[in-house]
Amino acid sequence: MRIARFSIDGNVAFGAVEGDSSTATDGELVLDIIKGIPYADFELSGVKVPLSKVRLLPPVIGNKIVAFGRNYADHAKELGNEVPETPFAFFKPTTSMIGSGDPIVYPGFTEELHHEAELAVVIGRMCREVPRERVKDVIYGYTCANDITARDVQRREKQWARAKGFDGACPIGPWVETDLDPSDLAIQCTVNGEQRQLGSTSQMIHSIEDLIVNVTEAMTLLPGDVILTGTPAGVGPLNVGDEVAVTIQGIGTLTNKVIKRG
């Protein structure tokens, strides 16, 4: 099931996406509004709205975003970094999240903005010290993410808080797919229709199980928390006016346009 979060006429709701997104246009897809919060048992209301009439929001209401870097060998190599022996985590604040269709505002403190297409894992239940064999039980679903990075700032500053945590640095969406095998999914990023990144989740150095075991050794995850799993090679610059799209097999496409601040 595909679960979206959206606003319409000033109201915010979750809805189940109906229709075949691989062949339909947005005008042919509809949202069946959900009663309640989708991380628990919920019912479909039967009230349906066209996807074309709503604004898609980040599909999660999370407490935190835990991101893992250098989890694809070719990406680590292209930036001149060594592959980490153990998962390498950092945080992005939830204020960095924007939805599909929202603009990425080019920050004034950087001159080198980069895209990083990633598979995002959405947590479905509170969990701590998750054993490897139980990882699937705590996952709600998967979505597309773009770990937007101020690359020049990242190189200058030892902490990545500003380089990867500014407002708009985490486009995510368009929805959460709850029924998906994430082991071998194609990940693609295009800028203005030109392919920049093309890889597969099968190329991850540390698996999703590795990442969730690693992070829950240290902290509790809550429903709606997001795990970013790393990006394949091909990261590159974004400029004002560019339209960047992240497409992941079995999920859909996350699209955002870069605009000038002010």
Buried (B, 14 or more C-beta within 10 A) or exposed (E): EBBBBBEBEEEEBBBBBBBEBEEEEBEBBBBBBBEEEBBEEBEBBEEBBBBEEBEBBBBBBBBBBBBBBBBBBEBBEBBEEEBBEEBBBBBBBBEBBBBBBBEBBBBEEBEBBBBBBBBBBBBBBEBEEBEEEBBEEBBBBBBBBBBBBBBBBBEEEEEBEBBBBBEBBBBBBBBBBBEBEBEEBBBBBBBEEEEBBBBBBEBBBBBBBBBBBBBBEEEEBBBBBBBBBBBBBBBBEBEEEBBBBBBBBEBBBBBBBBBEEE
